[in-house]
Amino acid sequence: MVRQTSPSDKTTATKKSPQKQTYQYKESASILYGQSDEYELTKDEYFLLYSFFVTYSMCGKQSGKKRFLENYGWISLKPDKATTIISSGLKAALATVFNIDTSERYVFTDENNLSEKFNEADLADGVLANVTTERAVIGKTTQETNAYFKLFYRVRDGFAHGRFSLRSGEHGEHMIIIQDNDQNNVTARIVIKKDTLLEYVRVVDRYKLIQSE
């Protein structure tokens, strides 16, 4: 079961720390190890997900073709404020799809406690028994400061490096399981509905740069 965290837990999880964050990567301990896809993305779904999260990633320096909020039609609602995910209203719009900030199932930690957080979220090593509940534990993402872009950053890595599997939930939901690693350590584990990611794309892409009319 997924442990419900208290507000104090969440405060601890988001507190900045100078600690080095390590959770040694072992292929046989991956949540993706030995897993085969249980469904396929359609051509349109593949195009939307890879175009948005990989080719035109909005995060950090992940893409030489990076797009910004303004490219998608999100401009600060206050003339004296710089355009950000908050000032443009995008954060509120994304929250209508799935509100990461109020969900206790999404944990962002800078502490050296990934083992503890993976266990608490039912994302411990090995094949996941529960692939129905959306949840994530995401480690340090130095380029991003808001939860949505921290998630997008790790989703991009999963797609770009093929570190994901397509699984069917308990009631036939199309789920995407992602594990992000650097050369030595696991940095994130995510269980998310395919439809959640697609809806995030549709919300951001106000000018329909990626979506067809």
N, C-alpha and C positions, 0 to 999 in steps of 0.2 A: 504494500500500500504506500501511497505518497504521503509523507509526513507533512502535516500542515504547520507552517512556521508562524511564529508570533511576530508582531511588529518589531520587537527587540531583536529577533533573529535577523530580520531584513536589514535593520540598521547596521548590525555587525557585518553582514555580508557585503554591504556597499561601502564600508569604511575603507579609505585608502591606507595602504600599508607598504612599507619599504621591503617587506619580505619577498624572497624569491619564491615563486610559485612552481611547484613541481608535482607531477603525477606521472610517473614513468610509463611510457607507451610500450605495450607488449601486444603484438599482433593477435595472439591467441586469446587475449583478455578483452579485445575490442567488442563493443556491442554490435558490431557489424560482422564479426568473424563467422564465416561459413554461411552467411545469409544470402539467399537468392531473392530477387525481386518477385513480388506476388501480383503485380499489375504493371502496366506500362503507361508512361505519359503519352498523351496525344501529341501530334506535331505542334499544334497551337500551344499546348501547355509547356512543352519543351522550349519553344521559342520565347514565350513570355518569361519563364523562370530564368533561363540562361541569359537572355538579353538584359533583363533588369538587374539580377543579382551578380552576374559575372562580367559580361561585356561592358556594361555601362555602370558598374558598381559606384554607388555614391559614397562609399566608405574609404577613409584614409587615402592611401596611394595604391589601392588595389588594382586600378585600371588606368591605362593611358587615355582611355575614352570616357573618363569619369564625367557623370552628369551631376548637376547641382539642383537644389530645390527650385531655383528660378527656371531651369530648363523644363521642368515638369509643370510649371504654372503656379508655384507656391511663392508668394511674395509677402513680406512683412505687412501685417494689417495696421501697423503703426509707422507712419512715415519717418519718425525719429529713431526707429529700432532697426537693427540689422536683421536680415532674413535668417531665421533659425527654424528648427522644427517646431518650436513653441510659438514664436511670434507670427509665423505664417498660418498657424491653425492646423498644420499637418498632424501634429501629435494628437490633438483632439479627434481628428478624423480617423487616424489609425486605431485609436482606442475603441471606436465603434465596431471594429472588426474583432479585435481581441485586446483587452486592456492589460498590457504587460505590467504596468506600474502598480496595479492593484491586485494582480494575481500572485498568490503565494506559491504557485507552481513554477514560477520563473525566478531563478536565483542568479544574481550577478555577484561574484566575489573576487576581491583582490588579495584575499588572505591565502595562506598556504594550507588550505583546508578542503581541497577538491575531493579527496577520498571521503571525508565526512559528508560533504554536500551531495556527492553522487549516491552514497548509501541512503541518505535521508529522502532523496527524490526518486528512489527506485530506479537508479541509473548506474548501478554497480556493474563491475566487470561481467562480461559474458552476455549471452543471448537474453534479451529482455522478455519477461513474461507478459508485461503490460505494454502493449503498443497502441493502446486506445486513448489514454489520457495525455493531453498536450502538456508538456513540461520541458524544462531545460535547466542546466547548470552551465554557466558561461564564465570562464576565467578572465584574466586580464585582457582588455582590448584597449591598448594605450591610445589609439587614434580617435576613439569615439567616447563621448561623455553621456549620451542618452541611451536608454535601454533598447529602443527600437533599432538604432543603428548598430549597437553592439550585437544584437541578434542577426541583423542583415549581414554584418561582417563575417560572422561564423557560418551563416548559411552559404554565403559566397564561397568560402573556403571548401565547404563540403561538396558543393556542386563542381567547383573548378578542379578539384583533385579526385573526384569520384568517390568521396568518402561518405556515401549515403546509401540507403536501401529503401525500396518502396514496399511497404508492408500493409496488410489489411487489418483494420481494427476489429474489435469484437463484433461489431454490427456491420461490418463491411466498409467502414470508413477508409478512405485512401490516406494513409499516413506516410510521412517521410521521416526516416530515422537518420540522424547525422552525428558523426563523431569527427571533431576537428583535432588534429595533432600538429605539433611542430616536429622538429627532427627527433626530439627526445621525449616529449611530454604530451599527454592528452590535455587539450585546452578547453574543450566544450563537448557536451552531449545534449542532443536535442531530439525531442519527439514532437512533431507538429503536423497538423492536417495539411494536406496539399491545398485544400480550398482556402485555408487561412493565408498561406503564402500568396496564392493567386489573387486573393482579395486585397492584400496589402499592395500588390503591384497595381491593381486597378485603381485603388484610392490615390496612390502617389501620382500615377500617370494621368494627371488632369488634362494635359494637352494631347493625350493619345499618341504619343511618340512611338510607343511599342504596340499598343492594342490596335486592332483593326476597327474601323468604324462600325 
